[in-house]
């Protein structure tokens, strides 16, 4: 029997490498990925997989990435603390001008339009544009402008896009991959640190964080991190995925040094340890319960906004 599942891949910065291990181990266990919805890091890894790259290939791409260039600014990008020049160059070399219609696996990613405050679902047009939008952590990484939309990281609304995955693949079990710990494990979470390999000398960064303004900024960013964790919990309870995979990566922060191999292993491990429970999503009871969970579009489609509104302000 073919075991088809849809995946909702959550955000988490550098922790997103964990998704590679999850995908690899799910394939080993005989699961067929019927659709992927991703936010932020989940959108990056999900887009590469849906373009037809294997987990092994995706892992090799990031191991070969020059970590010193990841956060460099590109010309003509929107104002932000950091750029994503190195990462975008990698994605452009692998994804190119691929259109959503040409993907091997149905894919969508989420963003938020800062002008209207609406959640935007992107599943048409150029994949690279959508991935750039879903990766734009507000204020940290540059926003993506499409038409009159000022798009940033979809994790503001939905850190783990379960509803989008269910909309892509109705009546198929949705497995959520959440890179934040459950609420009972929020004690002693790592504080957000300055990203490694910033295009600024480390001594300058340390000095800024020692100033009153830098300390205030750290408190603000840590509070945003807590709110994001809470939003993830509330959305998971509301959207009811068939199963939640939570890799044990509590000690990693979103800007940790790129420990690709270790994070990939953690992704494989969570699938292995959940093997028996995960198989229960195909039980008769689970099949029946899915019939009562509506498949709904969780936000506005980017394609509809661009066509119906004729790029006018929302």
Secondary structure as the mmCIF struct_conf table of DSSP 4:
data_model
#
loop_
_struct_conf.conf_type_id
_struct_conf.id
_struct_conf.beg_label_comp_id
_struct_conf.beg_label_asym_id
_struct_conf.beg_label_seq_id
_struct_conf.end_label_comp_id
_struct_conf.end_label_asym_id
_struct_conf.end_label_seq_id
STRN STRN1 UNK A 3 UNK A 9
HELX_LH_PP_P HELX_LH_PP_P1 UNK A 10 UNK A 11
HELX_RH_3T_P HELX_RH_3T_P1 UNK A 13 UNK A 17
HELX_RH_AL_P HELX_RH_AL_P1 UNK A 18 UNK A 28
TURN_TY1_P TURN_TY1_P1 UNK A 29 UNK A 30
STRN STRN2 UNK A 31 UNK A 38
TURN_TY1_P TURN_TY1_P2 UNK A 40 UNK A 40
HELX_RH_AL_P HELX_RH_AL_P2 UNK A 41 UNK A 50
TURN_TY1_P TURN_TY1_P3 UNK A 51 UNK A 52
HELX_RH_AL_P HELX_RH_AL_P3 UNK A 55 UNK A 64
BEND BEND1 UNK A 65 UNK A 65
HELX_RH_3T_P HELX_RH_3T_P2 UNK A 67 UNK A 69
TURN_TY1_P TURN_TY1_P4 UNK A 70 UNK A 71
HELX_LH_PP_P HELX_LH_PP_P2 UNK A 72 UNK A 74
TURN_TY1_P TURN_TY1_P5 UNK A 75 UNK A 76
HELX_LH_PP_P HELX_LH_PP_P3 UNK A 77 UNK A 79
BEND BEND2 UNK A 81 UNK A 82
HELX_RH_AL_P HELX_RH_AL_P4 UNK A 85 UNK A 95
TURN_TY1_P TURN_TY1_P6 UNK A 96 UNK A 97
STRN STRN3 UNK A 99 UNK A 99
HELX_RH_3T_P HELX_RH_3T_P3 UNK A 100 UNK A 102
BEND BEND3 UNK A 104 UNK A 105
STRN STRN4 UNK A 106 UNK A 113
TURN_TY1_P TURN_TY1_P7 UNK A 114 UNK A 117
STRN STRN5 UNK A 118 UNK A 122
BEND BEND4 UNK A 124 UNK A 125
STRN STRN6 UNK A 126 UNK A 126
HELX_RH_AL_P HELX_RH_AL_P5 UNK A 127 UNK A 134
TURN_TY1_P TURN_TY1_P8 UNK A 135 UNK A 135
TURN_TY1_P TURN_TY1_P9 UNK A 138 UNK A 140
BEND BEND5 UNK A 141 UNK A 141
STRN STRN7 UNK A 144 UNK A 146
TURN_TY1_P TURN_TY1_P10 UNK A 147 UNK A 148
STRN STRN8 UNK A 149 UNK A 153
HELX_RH_3T_P HELX_RH_3T_P4 UNK A 154 UNK A 156
TURN_TY1_P TURN_TY1_P11 UNK A 157 UNK A 157
BEND BEND6 UNK A 159 UNK A 160
HELX_RH_AL_P HELX_RH_AL_P6 UNK A 162 UNK A 168
BEND BEND7 UNK A 169 UNK A 169
TURN_TY1_P TURN_TY1_P12 UNK A 170 UNK A 171
BEND BEND8 UNK A 172 UNK A 172
STRN STRN9 UNK A 173 UNK A 177
BEND BEND9 UNK A 180 UNK A 180
HELX_RH_3T_P HELX_RH_3T_P5 UNK A 183 UNK A 185
TURN_TY1_P TURN_TY1_P13 UNK A 187 UNK A 188
HELX_LH_PP_P HELX_LH_PP_P4 UNK A 189 UNK A 192
HELX_LH_PP_P HELX_LH_PP_P5 UNK A 194 UNK A 195
TURN_TY1_P TURN_TY1_P14 UNK A 196 UNK A 197
BEND BEND10 UNK A 199 UNK A 200
HELX_RH_AL_P HELX_RH_AL_P7 UNK A 202 UNK A 210
BEND BEND11 UNK A 211 UNK A 211
HELX_RH_AL_P HELX_RH_AL_P8 UNK A 212 UNK A 239
BEND BEND12 UNK A 242 UNK A 242
STRN STRN10 UNK A 243 UNK A 245
BEND BEND13 UNK A 248 UNK A 248
TURN_TY1_P TURN_TY1_P15 UNK A 250 UNK A 251
TURN_TY1_P TURN_TY1_P16 UNK A 254 UNK A 255
HELX_RH_AL_P HELX_RH_AL_P9 UNK A 260 UNK A 273
TURN_TY1_P TURN_TY1_P17 UNK A 274 UNK A 274
HELX_RH_AL_P HELX_RH_AL_P10 UNK A 275 UNK A 279
HELX_RH_3T_P HELX_RH_3T_P6 UNK A 280 UNK A 282
BEND BEND14 UNK A 283 UNK A 283
HELX_RH_AL_P HELX_RH_AL_P11 UNK A 284 UNK A 290
TURN_TY1_P TURN_TY1_P18 UNK A 291 UNK A 292
BEND BEND15 UNK A 293 UNK A 293
BEND BEND16 UNK A 299 UNK A 299
STRN STRN11 UNK A 300 UNK A 301
HELX_RH_AL_P HELX_RH_AL_P12 UNK A 302 UNK A 308
BEND BEND17 UNK A 309 UNK A 309
TURN_TY1_P TURN_TY1_P19 UNK A 310 UNK A 311
#
